């Protein structure tokens, strides 16, 4: 682990984001283990929210999958690690409401929660297995949303 990764590990514990991640993992009945580069894994996550194969809170990467899921997806792990740096830069938990605002913005612009989400773009859309959707008129976004229901 590099000095910077150790610093991120410590700061993300002090800013309570990693501890919040462990709480979410406990609620989701996940199994915990150490990961590479100062990360932790919470595998076997049972809750259906958020709808994602993996998501990160602090230095904790949560997934419904097993630990070996990331062995075959090193690029996805790098994407999730970039999110842990975002918690570091935003001093922890303020990232959560900011992330939700970016989800809303992206959805309004594209009908997709990730395409114009600043956090996902900075973490690498392609690395996170996201497809970039084009900007569309708000009317089309609303029409698509209500057609699905």
OpenMM code with the backbone's topology and positions (N, CA, C; nanometers):
from openmm import Vec3, app, unit

residues = "UNK UNK UNK UNK UNK UNK UNK UNK UNK UNK UNK UNK UNK UNK UNK UNK UNK UNK UNK UNK UNK UNK UNK UNK UNK UNK UNK UNK UNK UNK UNK UNK UNK UNK UNK UNK UNK UNK UNK UNK UNK UNK UNK UNK UNK UNK UNK UNK UNK UNK UNK UNK UNK UNK UNK UNK UNK UNK UNK UNK UNK UNK UNK UNK UNK UNK UNK UNK UNK UNK UNK UNK UNK UNK UNK UNK UNK UNK UNK UNK UNK UNK UNK UNK UNK UNK UNK UNK UNK UNK UNK UNK UNK UNK UNK UNK UNK UNK UNK UNK UNK UNK UNK UNK UNK UNK UNK UNK UNK UNK UNK UNK UNK UNK UNK UNK UNK UNK UNK UNK UNK UNK UNK UNK UNK UNK UNK UNK UNK UNK UNK UNK UNK UNK UNK UNK UNK UNK UNK UNK UNK UNK UNK UNK UNK UNK UNK UNK UNK".split()
positions = [
    Vec3(0.0853, -0.1169, 0.0000),
    Vec3(0.0000, 0.0000, 0.0000),
    Vec3(0.0903, 0.1237, 0.0000),
    Vec3(0.0583, 0.2188, -0.0860),
    Vec3(0.1384, 0.3411, -0.0934),
    Vec3(0.1056, 0.4342, 0.0236),
    Vec3(0.1861, 0.5347, 0.0405),
    Vec3(0.1621, 0.6350, 0.1453),
    Vec3(0.0289, 0.7045, 0.1213),
    Vec3(-0.0016, 0.7354, -0.0058),
    Vec3(-0.1277, 0.8030, -0.0391),
    Vec3(-0.2481, 0.7131, -0.0092),
    Vec3(-0.2365, 0.5857, -0.0399),
    Vec3(-0.3465, 0.4929, -0.0108),
    Vec3(-0.3670, 0.4773, 0.1392),
    Vec3(-0.2577, 0.4760, 0.2148),
    Vec3(-0.2683, 0.4707, 0.3602),
    Vec3(-0.3341, 0.5978, 0.4139),
    Vec3(-0.2954, 0.7125, 0.3600),
    Vec3(-0.3574, 0.8384, 0.4014),
    Vec3(-0.5070, 0.8376, 0.3716),
    Vec3(-0.5449, 0.7890, 0.2534),
    Vec3(-0.6879, 0.7811, 0.2177),
    Vec3(-0.7614, 0.6878, 0.3119),
    Vec3(-0.7002, 0.5751, 0.3451),
    Vec3(-0.7602, 0.4801, 0.4382),
    Vec3(-0.7879, 0.5466, 0.5725),
    Vec3(-0.6902, 0.6178, 0.6243),
    Vec3(-0.7051, 0.6839, 0.7550),
    Vec3(-0.8088, 0.7946, 0.7481),
    Vec3(-0.7999, 0.8799, 0.6467),
    Vec3(-0.8928, 0.9932, 0.6355),
    Vec3(-1.0355, 0.9444, 0.6155),
    Vec3(-1.0561, 0.8412, 0.5350),
    Vec3(-1.1915, 0.7920, 0.5132),
    Vec3(-1.2488, 0.7226, 0.6362),
    Vec3(-1.1639, 0.6772, 0.7278),
    Vec3(-1.2144, 0.6303, 0.8579),
    Vec3(-1.2501, 0.7500, 0.9451),
    Vec3(-1.1625, 0.8497, 0.9469),
    Vec3(-1.1869, 0.9674, 1.0322),
    Vec3(-1.3078, 1.0484, 0.9865),
    Vec3(-1.3322, 1.0546, 0.8548),
    Vec3(-1.4465, 1.1314, 0.8063),
    Vec3(-1.5760, 1.0497, 0.8114),
    Vec3(-1.5687, 0.9296, 0.8652),
    Vec3(-1.6818, 0.8399, 0.8924),
    Vec3(-1.7424, 0.7746, 0.7687),
    Vec3(-1.6874, 0.8003, 0.6504),
    Vec3(-1.7480, 0.7407, 0.5312),
    Vec3(-1.7284, 0.5889, 0.5280),
    Vec3(-1.6101, 0.5408, 0.5625),
    Vec3(-1.5881, 0.3960, 0.5625),
    Vec3(-1.6719, 0.3297, 0.6709),
    Vec3(-1.6834, 0.3941, 0.7854),
    Vec3(-1.7674, 0.3379, 0.8924),
    Vec3(-1.9138, 0.3333, 0.8493),
    Vec3(-1.9590, 0.4353, 0.7762),
    Vec3(-2.0955, 0.4334, 0.7224),
    Vec3(-2.1111, 0.3170, 0.6253),
    Vec3(-2.0084, 0.2930, 0.5449),
    Vec3(-2.0113, 0.1787, 0.4533),
    Vec3(-2.0237, 0.0470, 0.5275),
    Vec3(-1.9498, 0.0327, 0.6377),
    Vec3(-1.9603, -0.0902, 0.7172),
    Vec3(-2.1010, -0.1047, 0.7757),
    Vec3(-2.1630, 0.0051, 0.8170),
    Vec3(-2.2996, 0.0001, 0.8685),
    Vec3(-2.3962, -0.0464, 0.7594),
    Vec3(-2.3828, 0.0083, 0.6394),
    Vec3(-2.4669, -0.0342, 0.5271),
    Vec3(-2.4430, -0.1827, 0.4984),
    Vec3(-2.3179, -0.2246, 0.5019),
    Vec3(-2.2869, -0.3663, 0.4802),
    Vec3(-2.3479, -0.4563, 0.5858),
    Vec3(-2.3455, -0.4126, 0.7108),
    Vec3(-2.4087, -0.4898, 0.8177),
    Vec3(-2.5589, -0.5017, 0.7951),
    Vec3(-2.6225, -0.3905, 0.7591),
    Vec3(-2.7662, -0.3920, 0.7325),
    Vec3(-2.7970, -0.4848, 0.6145),
    Vec3(-2.7077, -0.4859, 0.5155),
    Vec3(-2.7241, -0.5716, 0.3982),
    Vec3(-2.6724, -0.7129, 0.4168),
    Vec3(-2.6343, -0.7486, 0.5400),
    Vec3(-2.5887, -0.8830, 0.5757),
    Vec3(-2.4724, -0.9316, 0.4882),
    Vec3(-2.3781, -0.8418, 0.4637),
    Vec3(-2.2613, -0.8739, 0.3810),
    Vec3(-2.1507, -0.9367, 0.4652),
    Vec3(-2.0585, -1.0030, 0.3970),
    Vec3(-1.9380, -1.0586, 0.4599),
    Vec3(-1.8221, -0.9638, 0.4283),
    Vec3(-1.7402, -0.9354, 0.5275),
    Vec3(-1.6338, -0.8361, 0.5130),
    Vec3(-1.4979, -0.9031, 0.4991),
    Vec3(-1.4129, -0.8396, 0.4179),
    Vec3(-1.2740, -0.8848, 0.4046),
    Vec3(-1.1886, -0.7677, 0.3564),
    Vec3(-1.0586, -0.7822, 0.3764),
    Vec3(-0.9649, -0.6800, 0.3280),
    Vec3(-0.9445, -0.6980, 0.1791),
    Vec3(-0.9280, -0.5859, 0.1123),
    Vec3(-0.8992, -0.5881, -0.0302),
    Vec3(-0.7647, -0.5239, -0.0564),
    Vec3(-0.7333, -0.5020, -0.1819),
    Vec3(-0.6052, -0.4404, -0.2167),
    Vec3(-0.6079, -0.2892, -0.1963),
    Vec3(-0.4915, -0.2299, -0.1870),
    Vec3(-0.4723, -0.0847, -0.1882),
    Vec3(-0.5543, -0.0101, -0.0829),
    Vec3(-0.5697, -0.0713, 0.0330),
    Vec3(-0.6411, -0.0052, 0.1424),
    Vec3(-0.7921, -0.0145, 0.1337),
    Vec3(-0.8428, -0.0934, 0.0414),
    Vec3(-0.9874, -0.1112, 0.0290),
    Vec3(-1.0336, -0.2298, 0.1127),
    Vec3(-1.1625, -0.2324, 0.1398),
    Vec3(-1.2277, -0.3461, 0.2037),
    Vec3(-1.3412, -0.3909, 0.1122),
    Vec3(-1.3787, -0.5172, 0.1255),
    Vec3(-1.4916, -0.5712, 0.0495),
    Vec3(-1.6042, -0.6082, 0.1448),
    Vec3(-1.7263, -0.5838, 0.0994),
    Vec3(-1.8463, -0.6349, 0.1647),
    Vec3(-1.9190, -0.7147, 0.0576),
    Vec3(-1.9050, -0.8461, 0.0622),
    Vec3(-1.9592, -0.9324, -0.0432),
    Vec3(-2.0869, -1.0004, 0.0045),
    Vec3(-2.1667, -1.0445, -0.0914),
    Vec3(-2.2927, -1.1092, -0.0569),
    Vec3(-2.3963, -1.0110, -0.0049),
    Vec3(-2.3836, -0.8844, -0.0427),
    Vec3(-2.4761, -0.7781, -0.0011),
    Vec3(-2.6174, -0.8145, -0.0466),
    Vec3(-2.7148, -0.8121, 0.0455),
    Vec3(-2.8469, -0.8671, 0.0178),
    Vec3(-2.9546, -0.7638, -0.0192),
    Vec3(-2.9331, -0.6370, 0.0079),
    Vec3(-3.0366, -0.5386, -0.0212),
    Vec3(-3.0413, -0.5084, -0.1712),
    Vec3(-3.1560, -0.4723, -0.2214),
    Vec3(-3.1713, -0.4447, -0.3636),
    Vec3(-3.1392, -0.3019, -0.4024),
    Vec3(-3.0979, -0.2217, -0.3055),
    Vec3(-3.0659, -0.0811, -0.3342),
    Vec3(-2.9236, -0.0536, -0.2909),
    Vec3(-2.8475, 0.0151, -0.3683),
    Vec3(-2.8774, 0.0631, -0.5028),
    Vec3(-2.8707, -0.0501, -0.6038),
    Vec3(-2.9250, -0.0240, -0.7201),
    Vec3(-2.9228, -0.1237, -0.8271),
    Vec3(-2.7870, -0.1105, -0.8965),
    Vec3(-2.6935, -0.1891, -0.8525),
    Vec3(-2.5580, -0.1862, -0.9084),
    Vec3(-2.4891, -0.3168, -0.8724),
    Vec3(-2.3970, -0.3594, -0.9568),
    Vec3(-2.3185, -0.4788, -0.9240),
    Vec3(-2.2196, -0.4507, -0.8122),
    Vec3(-2.1790, -0.3253, -0.8005),
    Vec3(-2.0877, -0.2844, -0.6934),
    Vec3(-2.1068, -0.1356, -0.6696),
    Vec3(-2.0850, -0.0938, -0.5454),
    Vec3(-2.0838, 0.0479, -0.5118),
    Vec3(-1.9927, 0.0675, -0.3927),
    Vec3(-1.9453, 0.1899, -0.3786),
    Vec3(-1.8429, 0.2183, -0.2787),
    Vec3(-1.8915, 0.3247, -0.1824),
    Vec3(-1.8646, 0.3017, -0.0541),
    Vec3(-1.8864, 0.4025, 0.0497),
    Vec3(-1.7567, 0.4097, 0.1291),
    Vec3(-1.6896, 0.5226, 0.1218),
    Vec3(-1.5588, 0.5356, 0.1852),
    Vec3(-1.4597, 0.4427, 0.1168),
    Vec3(-1.3923, 0.3587, 0.1958),
    Vec3(-1.2978, 0.2616, 0.1413),
    Vec3(-1.3584, 0.1225, 0.1320),
    Vec3(-1.4895, 0.1131, 0.1426),
    Vec3(-1.5574, -0.0161, 0.1403),
    Vec3(-1.6335, -0.0338, 0.0089),
    Vec3(-1.6008, -0.1394, -0.0634),
    Vec3(-1.6681, -0.1734, -0.1888),
    Vec3(-1.7708, -0.2815, -0.1568),
    Vec3(-1.8967, -0.2502, -0.1796),
    Vec3(-2.0053, -0.3439, -0.1520),
    Vec3(-2.0526, -0.4073, -0.2823),
    Vec3(-2.0829, -0.5374, -0.2757),
    Vec3(-2.1324, -0.6089, -0.3933),
    Vec3(-2.2170, -0.7268, -0.3494),
    Vec3(-2.3148, -0.7611, -0.4322),
    Vec3(-2.3953, -0.8804, -0.4057),
    Vec3(-2.3186, -1.0065, -0.4441),
    Vec3(-2.2104, -0.9891, -0.5168),
    Vec3(-2.1303, -1.1009, -0.5680),
    Vec3(-2.0295, -1.1497, -0.4644),
    Vec3(-1.9558, -1.2551, -0.5021),
    Vec3(-1.8480, -1.3070, -0.4183),
    Vec3(-1.7219, -1.2257, -0.4396),
    Vec3(-1.6253, -1.2497, -0.3552),
    Vec3(-1.4976, -1.1775, -0.3592),
    Vec3(-1.4272, -1.1927, -0.4940),
    Vec3(-1.4349, -1.3103, -0.5527),
    Vec3(-1.3643, -1.3345, -0.6785),
    Vec3(-1.4254, -1.2587, -0.7964),
    Vec3(-1.5384, -1.1942, -0.7759),
    Vec3(-1.6009, -1.1122, -0.8794),
    Vec3(-1.5023, -1.0082, -0.9325),
    Vec3(-1.4223, -0.9505, -0.8433),
    Vec3(-1.3276, -0.8466, -0.8832),
    Vec3(-1.1978, -0.9036, -0.9400),
    Vec3(-1.1710, -1.0311, -0.9148),
    Vec3(-1.0502, -1.0930, -0.9718),
    Vec3(-1.0541, -1.0912, -1.1238),
    Vec3(-1.1728, -1.1048, -1.1799),
    Vec3(-1.1867, -1.1050, -1.3256),
    Vec3(-1.2273, -0.9675, -1.3794),
    Vec3(-1.2395, -0.8700, -1.2907),
    Vec3(-1.2798, -0.7340, -1.3301),
    Vec3(-1.1900, -0.6290, -1.2652),
    Vec3(-1.0608, -0.6315, -1.2934),
    Vec3(-0.9700, -0.5352, -1.2294),
    Vec3(-1.0007, -0.3906, -1.2667),
    Vec3(-1.0550, -0.3689, -1.3855),
    Vec3(-1.0881, -0.2319, -1.4271),
    Vec3(-1.2055, -0.1792, -1.3439),
    Vec3(-1.3030, -0.2645, -1.3152),
    Vec3(-1.4154, -0.2239, -1.2296),
    Vec3(-1.3656, -0.1911, -1.0890),
    Vec3(-1.2710, -0.2686, -1.0384),
    Vec3(-1.2160, -0.2398, -0.9058),
    Vec3(-1.1459, -0.1044, -0.9053),
    Vec3(-1.0741, -0.0720, -1.0117),
    Vec3(-1.0102, 0.0604, -1.0209),
    Vec3(-1.1162, 0.1707, -1.0226),
    Vec3(-1.2277, 0.1475, -1.0923),
    Vec3(-1.3385, 0.2424, -1.0944),
    Vec3(-1.3900, 0.2658, -0.9516),
    Vec3(-1.4120, 0.1577, -0.8783),
    Vec3(-1.4622, 0.1708, -0.7410),
    Vec3(-1.3573, 0.2374, -0.6517),
    Vec3(-1.2306, 0.2095, -0.6747),
    Vec3(-1.1249, 0.2746, -0.5965),
    Vec3(-1.1249, 0.4257, -0.6219),
    Vec3(-1.1527, 0.4668, -0.7442),
    Vec3(-1.1614, 0.6109, -0.7738),
    Vec3(-1.2729, 0.6754, -0.6922),
    Vec3(-1.3830, 0.6024, -0.6724),
    Vec3(-1.4897, 0.6559, -0.5870),
    Vec3(-1.4396, 0.6744, -0.4432),
    Vec3(-1.3549, 0.5841, -0.3959),
    Vec3(-1.3020, 0.6000, -0.2595),
    Vec3(-1.2172, 0.7264, -0.2486),
    Vec3(-1.1483, 0.7637, -0.3577),
    Vec3(-1.0724, 0.8894, -0.3594),
    Vec3(-1.1682, 1.0095, -0.3585),
    Vec3(-1.2841, 0.9937, -0.4190),
    Vec3(-1.3822, 1.1021, -0.4175),
    Vec3(-1.4315, 1.1283, -0.2749),
    Vec3(-1.4527, 1.0217, -0.1974),
    Vec3(-1.4894, 1.0404, -0.0558),
    Vec3(-1.3773, 1.1133, 0.0178),
    Vec3(-1.2545, 1.0763, -0.0096),
    Vec3(-1.1386, 1.1417, 0.0511),
    Vec3(-1.1394, 1.2912, 0.0195),
    Vec3(-1.1578, 1.3248, -0.1086),
    Vec3(-1.1520, 1.4653, -0.1525),
    Vec3(-1.2690, 1.5486, -0.1008),
    Vec3(-1.3835, 1.4866, -0.0816),
    Vec3(-1.5028, 1.5597, -0.0371),
    Vec3(-1.5257, 1.5478, 0.1132),
    Vec3(-1.4253, 1.5020, 0.1842),
    Vec3(-1.4286, 1.4906, 0.3301),
    Vec3(-1.5435, 1.4007, 0.3747),
    Vec3(-1.5630, 1.2927, 0.3020),
    Vec3(-1.6532, 1.1881, 0.3466),
    Vec3(-1.7967, 1.1979, 0.3016),
    Vec3(-1.8845, 1.1969, 0.3995),
    Vec3(-2.0270, 1.1796, 0.3745),
    Vec3(-2.0942, 1.2897, 0.2928),
    Vec3(-2.0393, 1.4119, 0.2818),
    Vec3(-2.1009, 1.5081, 0.1888),
    Vec3(-2.1079, 1.4548, 0.0456),
    Vec3(-2.0293, 1.3524, 0.0150),
    Vec3(-2.0352, 1.2975, -0.1199),
    Vec3(-2.1721, 1.2372, -0.1499),
    Vec3(-2.2378, 1.1784, -0.0515),
    Vec3(-2.3638, 1.1092, -0.0781),
    Vec3(-2.4723, 1.2015, -0.1348),
    Vec3(-2.5041, 1.3155, -0.0707),
    Vec3(-2.6059, 1.4024, -0.1320),
    Vec3(-2.5584, 1.4640, -0.2636),
    Vec3(-2.4296, 1.4930, -0.2743),
    Vec3(-2.3768, 1.5456, -0.4007),
    Vec3(-2.3888, 1.4416, -0.5116),
    Vec3(-2.3623, 1.3171, -0.4779),
    Vec3(-2.3754, 1.2091, -0.5759),
    Vec3(-2.5213, 1.1977, -0.6217),
    Vec3(-2.6149, 1.2050, -0.5274),
    Vec3(-2.7571, 1.1967, -0.5628),
    Vec3(-2.7997, 1.3131, -0.6521),
    Vec3(-2.7472, 1.4323, -0.6267),
    Vec3(-2.7755, 1.5459, -0.7150),
    Vec3(-2.7236, 1.5182, -0.8567),
    Vec3(-2.6065, 1.4587, -0.8650),
    Vec3(-2.5500, 1.4264, -0.9967),
    Vec3(-2.6303, 1.3168, -1.0668),
    Vec3(-2.6853, 1.2236, -0.9899),
    Vec3(-2.7732, 1.1214, -1.0479),
    Vec3(-2.8957, 1.1890, -1.1079),
    Vec3(-2.9563, 1.2814, -1.0319),
    Vec3(-3.0755, 1.3520, -1.0802),
    Vec3(-3.0431, 1.4335, -1.2059),
    Vec3(-2.9316, 1.5044, -1.2038),
    Vec3(-2.8910, 1.5842, -1.3202),
    Vec3(-2.8723, 1.4946, -1.4430),
    Vec3(-2.8024, 1.3850, -1.4240),
    Vec3(-2.7775, 1.2940, -1.5345),
    Vec3(-2.9085, 1.2381, -1.5888),
    Vec3(-2.9979, 1.2008, -1.5001),
    Vec3(-3.1260, 1.1459, -1.5444),
    Vec3(-3.2058, 1.2503, -1.6234),
    Vec3(-3.2072, 1.3743, -1.5732),
    Vec3(-3.2798, 1.4804, -1.6439),
    Vec3(-3.2211, 1.5055, -1.7825),
    Vec3(-3.0900, 1.4990, -1.7955),
    Vec3(-3.0236, 1.5294, -1.9223),
    Vec3(-3.0257, 1.4129, -2.0211),
    Vec3(-3.0223, 1.2876, -1.9682),
    Vec3(-3.0041, 1.1735, -2.0584),
    Vec3(-3.1045, 1.0601, -2.0369),
    Vec3(-3.1805, 1.0636, -1.9287),
    Vec3(-3.2668, 0.9501, -1.8959),
    Vec3(-3.1903, 0.8352, -1.8334),
    Vec3(-3.0655, 0.8598, -1.7936),
    Vec3(-2.9763, 0.7575, -1.7388),
    Vec3(-2.9054, 0.8160, -1.6164),
    Vec3(-2.8964, 0.7428, -1.5054),
    Vec3(-2.8366, 0.7996, -1.3848),
    Vec3(-2.6847, 0.8196, -1.3884),
    Vec3(-2.6151, 0.7616, -1.4856),
    Vec3(-2.4685, 0.7677, -1.4859),
    Vec3(-2.4082, 0.8550, -1.5956),
    Vec3(-2.4730, 0.8657, -1.7096),
    Vec3(-2.4100, 0.9264, -1.8274),
    Vec3(-2.3561, 1.0669, -1.8045),
    Vec3(-2.4269, 1.1507, -1.7353),
    Vec3(-2.3819, 1.2876, -1.7070),
    Vec3(-2.3570, 1.3096, -1.5580),
    Vec3(-2.3398, 1.2002, -1.4856),
    Vec3(-2.3081, 1.2064, -1.3436),
    Vec3(-2.1576, 1.2351, -1.3302),
    Vec3(-2.1246, 1.3511, -1.2766),
    Vec3(-1.9852, 1.3927, -1.2658),
    Vec3(-1.9000, 1.2882, -1.1946),
    Vec3(-1.9510, 1.2282, -1.0883),
    Vec3(-1.8730, 1.1303, -1.0122),
    Vec3(-1.8446, 1.0050, -1.0946),
    Vec3(-1.9438, 0.9597, -1.1688),
    Vec3(-1.9225, 0.8415, -1.2528),
    Vec3(-1.8302, 0.8727, -1.3691),
    Vec3(-1.8422, 0.9910, -1.4237),
    Vec3(-1.7547, 1.0294, -1.5347),
    Vec3(-1.6092, 1.0371, -1.4868),
    Vec3(-1.5879, 1.0966, -1.3672),
    Vec3(-1.4512, 1.1064, -1.3135),
    Vec3(-1.3943, 0.9694, -1.2757),
    Vec3(-1.4808, 0.8771, -1.2371),
    Vec3(-1.4348, 0.7417, -1.2038),
    Vec3(-1.4168, 0.6563, -1.3290),
    Vec3(-1.4664, 0.7050, -1.4423),
    Vec3(-1.4537, 0.6327, -1.5689),
    Vec3(-1.5805, 0.5552, -1.6012),
    Vec3(-1.6641, 0.6122, -1.6867),
    Vec3(-1.7909, 0.5467, -1.7219),
    Vec3(-1.7674, 0.4054, -1.7752),
    Vec3(-1.6796, 0.3944, -1.8708),
    Vec3(-1.6539, 0.2643, -1.9336),
    Vec3(-1.5986, 0.1645, -1.8316),
    Vec3(-1.5092, 0.2110, -1.7436),
    Vec3(-1.4514, 0.1233, -1.6411),
    Vec3(-1.5576, 0.0710, -1.5454),
    Vec3(-1.6639, 0.1493, -1.5246),
    Vec3(-1.7730, 0.1081, -1.4366),
    Vec3(-1.8829, 0.0323, -1.5096),
    Vec3(-1.8565, -0.0048, -1.6351),
    Vec3(-1.9527, -0.0772, -1.7195),
    Vec3(-2.0768, 0.0047, -1.7521),
    Vec3(-2.0613, 0.1357, -1.7625),
    Vec3(-2.1714, 0.2220, -1.8016),
    Vec3(-2.1609, 0.2547, -1.9492),
    Vec3(-2.2756, 0.2701, -2.0114),
    Vec3(-2.2824, 0.3142, -2.1498),
    Vec3(-2.3195, 0.4605, -2.1495),
    Vec3(-2.2437, 0.5417, -2.2195),
    Vec3(-2.2741, 0.6846, -2.2234),
    Vec3(-2.3929, 0.7090, -2.3158),
    Vec3(-2.4939, 0.7706, -2.2621),
    Vec3(-2.6146, 0.8041, -2.3380),
    Vec3(-2.6064, 0.9506, -2.3805),
    Vec3(-2.6629, 0.9829, -2.4968),
    Vec3(-2.6593, 1.1219, -2.5427),
    Vec3(-2.7566, 1.2100, -2.4647),
    Vec3(-2.7270, 1.3380, -2.4632),
    Vec3(-2.8188, 1.4347, -2.4036),
    Vec3(-2.9458, 1.4370, -2.4875),
    Vec3(-3.0585, 1.4457, -2.4200),
    Vec3(-3.1869, 1.4464, -2.4892),
    Vec3(-3.2776, 1.5518, -2.4271),
    Vec3(-3.3832, 1.5910, -2.4966),
    Vec3(-3.4774, 1.6881, -2.4390),
    Vec3(-3.5469, 1.6303, -2.3156),
    Vec3(-3.5778, 1.7161, -2.2203),
    Vec3(-3.6432, 1.6736, -2.0961),
    Vec3(-3.7747, 1.6022, -2.1265),
    Vec3(-3.8476, 1.6501, -2.2258),
    Vec3(-3.9742, 1.5859, -2.2610),
    Vec3(-3.9565, 1.4388, -2.2952),
    Vec3(-3.8506, 1.4068, -2.3667),
    Vec3(-3.8242, 1.2675, -2.4026),
    Vec3(-3.7911, 1.1851, -2.2785),
    Vec3(-3.7135, 1.2426, -2.1861),
    Vec3(-3.6798, 1.1729, -2.0613),
    Vec3(-3.8069, 1.1408, -1.9839),
    Vec3(-3.8944, 1.2386, -1.9695),
    Vec3(-4.0197, 1.2168, -1.8961),
    Vec3(-4.1072, 1.1141, -1.9679),
    Vec3(-4.1134, 1.1230, -2.0985),
    Vec3(-4.1933, 1.0294, -2.1767),
    Vec3(-4.1415, 0.8862, -2.1580),
    Vec3(-4.0109, 0.8664, -2.1615),
    Vec3(-3.9515, 0.7349, -2.1417),
    Vec3(-3.9803, 0.6812, -2.0017),
    Vec3(-3.9741, 0.7706, -1.9038),
    Vec3(-3.9971, 0.7292, -1.7657),
    Vec3(-4.1396, 0.6820, -1.7460),
    Vec3(-4.2355, 0.7559, -1.7973),
    Vec3(-4.3751, 0.7211, -1.7745),
    Vec3(-4.4201, 0.6057, -1.8641),
    Vec3(-4.3543, 0.5855, -1.9774),
    Vec3(-4.3844, 0.4713, -2.0618),
    Vec3(-4.3451, 0.3409, -1.9937),
    Vec3(-4.2364, 0.3434, -1.9160),
    Vec3(-4.1891, 0.2240, -1.8453),
    Vec3(-4.2885, 0.1790, -1.7389),
    Vec3(-4.3613, 0.2732, -1.6839),
    Vec3(-4.4538, 0.2424, -1.5751),
    Vec3(-4.5841, 0.2023, -1.6339),
] * unit.nanometer
topology = app.Topology()
chain = topology.addChain("A")
for resn in residues:
    res = topology.addResidue(resn, chain)
    for name in ("N", "CA", "C"):
        topology.addAtom(name, app.Element.getBySymbol(name[0]), res)
